[in-house]
Amino acid sequence: MVVENSKVPETAIKGLSPDRLLPSEPKALEIARWLYESVRDLPIISPHGHTDPQWYAENKAFPDPAHLFVIPDHYVLRMLFSQGIDLTELGVQRRDGAPAETDSRKIWKTFAQNFHLFRATPSRMWLEHAFEEVFGWTKRLTAETAEEAYDHIAERLKQPDFKPRALFKRFNIEVIATTESPLDDLKWHRAIQESGWRGRVVTAYRPDPVVDPEFEGFQLNIERFGDITGEDTLSWQGYLNAHMARRAYFKSFGATSSDHGHPTARTENLSPLKAQELFQKALKGTCTVDEAEIFRGHMLTEMARMSLEDGLVLQIHPGSHRNHSNSIMDAFGRDKGFDIPTRTNYVEALKPLLDAYGLEKDLSIILFTLDETAYSRELAPLAGVYPTLKLGPAWWFHDSAEGMRRFREMTTETAGFYNTVGFNDDTRAFCSIPARHDVARRVDCAYLASLVTSGRLNEDEAYEVAYDLTYRLAKQAYRL
């Protein structure tokens, strides 16, 4: 759509501003520019994410622009669905096998016709960064340019330089972690190891399917867990042994962390007898909602204990009401854009775990939140005193320029920089990785420049902090 009397053609794009997200005040801008130049080309450390290890194992060309940018990206899906576009029109397959659009050009055209919906969103910035920096497409994406853009990107996807391993090298990724279920055989990670390729792709242990009594198929998952490990997972001790066995297996494929996406941050420290009784109720499917929450909470404490033994970093991602729409979950399955933030308590919720292990210097727990109100009130004070705790970066709905800036402003005074862990891109969208890291680097450099110009940080220290936030802290926190 063109605004009446607009002097700028709708198809025009000026290109990415070299000073995007940097301060406008001249002195701060100058400092931010130099800080950014010092970290712009540092390698990417991606210690938590959801890219598919099969991409790197097989190194096949991505099929087409729609399968690369639209179908797998829940940020894109949720925005378009919110405007009345059915998921089947976007190529998302239904569980019941009912027809969905398979013509990638039609999917792409629907996306392009509605690209204006992403104005001023992080997705718009990430997508245009990928279009321009990765594929050399500099026009604005519209209904009129959709075909040309599709052909331009599709042609490049056929070239060897745009296969996953080539892009991995081009993006300057030093290490990337994927995230797998304990029931995954990790065959694609094995294939990567055996291929001789030198790109570093590691896994992370995500035990939700076998620690959450409300996870679909929980009882069958526990049986499979036993089959895989050879342990009696119908007994409490056998179940714990199975976790230790799978954690060791994941470590053999490079895992340095476990990841836990619980509805809340609640932890418990039950007696072995009480834990065993609750586990048996979970196996029978007779847990109440509160009992399921208690069991998940106790398993966080068990995972902390295991981490003291095997060294895996413990990531806790609470506060999302996952798959909020029952209709969408039933029709399309998980991860279709309907995970919604909730209010999250950390001070009381984490106390049982922290009473047990919070002073252990060899334990590393990284906390994430979708509840920004907890930054300065709870998270920064907790991480600012407990040696086990570090703060993960602004996450999900808040890994935006504004969200990252608010995170720094609300946590630095109490937790400092060194009780945080740099940046995670946490994405399935491969081509957005360099864009997301670039945004984080720019925002951090802008914030550091403001500290320098206001006399709160020396300029030489700002350079050191910029390096740490960009590179060193993530490697250190994730033991990479």
GIKAFEN-V140762 format. One line per field, one symbol per residue. ss: DSSP state (H for helix, E for strand, - for the rest). phi: phi as a letter, one per 40 degrees, with the letter a starting at -180 (. if undefined). burial: I if it has 16 or more other ideal C-beta (glycine too) atoms within 10 Angstrom, else O. A space follows every 10 residues. Layout:
ss->???
phi->???
burial->???
This chain:
ss->---------- ---------- -----HHHHH HHHHHHHHH- ---EEE---- --HHHHHH-- ----HHHHH- ---HHHHHHH HH----HHHH ---------- ---HHHHHHH HHH-HHHH-- -HHHHHHHHH HHHH------ -----HHHHH HHHHHHH--H HH-HHHHHHH --EEEEE--E E-----HHHH HHHHH----- EE--EE-HHH H------HHH HHHHHHHHH- -----HHHHH HHHHHHHHHH H-----EEEE ---------- -HHHHHHHHH HHHH----HH HHHHHHHHHH HHHHHHHHHH --EEEEE--E E----HHHHH HH-------E E--------- HHHHHHH--- ----EEEE-- ---HHHHHHH HHH-----EE E----HHH-- HHHHHHHHHH HHHHH----E ---------H HHHHHHHHHH HHHHHHHHHH HHH-----HH HHHHHHHHHH HHHHHHH---
phi->.bcdgccbdc ccacgcccbd gccccdcccc ccdcccdcbd bcccbbcaab ccccdcccfc cccadcccbb dcbcccdccc ccbgcccccb gcccccgccb cbcccccccc dccbccccdg cddccccccc dcccbgcbcc cadccdcccd cccccccccd cbcdcccdcc cgccabbcbb cdcccfcccc ccdccgcccc bbbbcbcdcb bbdccdgdcc ccccdccccg bcccbccccc cccccccccc ccbgcbabab bccbccbbbc cdcccccccc ccccgbccdc cccccdcccc cccccccccb gccbbbbcgb ccfdccccdc cbgcgbgbcb cbcbcbdccc ddccccbcbc ccbbbbbbab bcccdccbcc ccccbccccb cccdbgcbcb dcccccdccc bccbcgccbb bgbbcfbccd cccccccccc cccccccccc ccccgcaccc cccccdcccc bcccccccfb
burial->OOOOOOOOOI OOIOOIOOOO IIIOOOOIIO IIIOIIOIIO OIOIIIIIII IOIIIIIIIO OIOIIIOIII IIIIIIIOII IOOOIOIOII IIIOOOOOOI IOOIOOIIII IIIIIOIIOO OIIIIIIIII IIIIIOIOII IIOOIIOOII OIIIOIIOOO OIIIIOIIOO IOIIIIIIII IIIIOIOIIO OIOOOOOOIO IIIIIIIIII IIIOOOOIOO IIOIIIOIIO IOIOOIOOII IIIOIIIOII IOIIIIIIII IIIIIIIIII OOOOIOOIIO OIIOOOIOOO OIIIIIIIII IIIIIIIOOO OIIIIIIIII OOIOOOOIIO IIOOOIIIIO IOOIOIOOII OIIIOOIIOI OOIIIIIIII IIOIIIOIII OIIOOIOIII IIIIIIOIII IOIIIIIIOI IIOIIOIOII IIIIIIIIII IIIIIIIIII IIIIIIIIII IIIOOOIOOO OIIOIIOIII IIIIIIIIOI
